[in-house]
Amino acid sequence: MFHCMEPEAEEVLSPEPQRRSICSNCDRPTRVCLCHALPFPPIQTATRILIVQHPHEARHKLSTTPILNKSLLRASSVTTRRLRRGLSPILDRSPPALYLFPSSASSTTPALHISAVHPSADLVLIAFDATWQHAREMVRASEDFLSEFATRVCLDVDESVGGGSIYDSELILRKEPFAGCVSTMEAVARALRVLEPNGPEIEEKLVGVLREMVRLQAGFLKPVKPRPKLLKKKTEGKEKKERVLFKVS
């Protein structure tokens, strides 16, 4: 007796999720590629720039640190929670340096306004890429090392303003309406305006890149209403830890 065997059903495979196409030059998704806005060649500066990036910030897709590194010839970054000898060859030489961080009532090291600085040869500008809470921790942990050769300086900012970063800003790119934040790239641009002979031109170019980044990214952001719970936490003095890049001045 013969039995008719039904053909086995073909295995149904779910389609693989499509991966976003990434630009090999600016390392951003191709739909928000910034190559057309990046200065070419990268901007030459007398000042060397070192971005100290908190590990949490390194994971943020909208971080401006990679774009800053591509825009400035003498910019580099290191990911760490604490600066110490042996971590950065640039700082191991104990060069004349400035680190950007505003003073507060609890600060043991007062900050000099950057406009009072007289730039010297081989100057290194250090900026911390982190939320307020993390930046305070990083500066506190790094100050013993930095005090050997670096001066603490500040921009025109107000630490009492809430938000996710440590400077005030003219640009918008954020998910929640909390004040008091700016990109690391814009903070560096403002500092270089003072430190470099052609500072205003450098600032204009860097902020131009940021504006284009904001313009491209804004088309993919959905408006989000502030959450009452987070607003309550803010009034109680607790810091919001979500990433917030820019704020309206």
Helices and strands as residue ranges (DSSP letters): G 30-32, E 48-53, H 55-58, H 65-71, E 75-79, H 89-92, E 97-100, E 112-113, G 114-116, E 124-129, H 132-146, E 150-154, H 184-195, H 199-218, H 228-235
